Amino acid sequence: MSKQFGLTANEIRPIATGYGSCFASDHITVEGRKVGFMYREEPDNEIDSGWRFLSGHESQEYLDDPDHLSIYDVNTVANYDEGIVTHLSASVGSAFARAQSGEFVEAEAP
């Protein structure tokens, strides 16, 4: 099954380049939801930034299915939600959740 992404490759602009790769849920890149929770863990390899982006509405069952998560350049996720950009320099162990105001606030990392 091929995914129908919310943005085409031609629509991706240089917003947050040079951060490396990340994991993001299909809730963001396919369904078009905003990032609701983002956290940074130890990177898996030299190109991994350690960032993980979720809408915050994924069930555990949804997340357990590897077809619902993909690896992207952080810049790609920033094109779906520019609100993440101000937090991308946060250290490993950082986590942020989107408050009702729409702004990100510090949260507990998983």
Secondary structure, DSSP 8 states (H G I E B T S, - for coil): -----SS-GGG---SSTTS-EEEEEHHHHTT-----EEEE---SSTTEEEEEEE-S---HHHHHSGGGEEEEEHHHHHHH-GGGGGGTT--TT-EEEE-TTS-EEE----
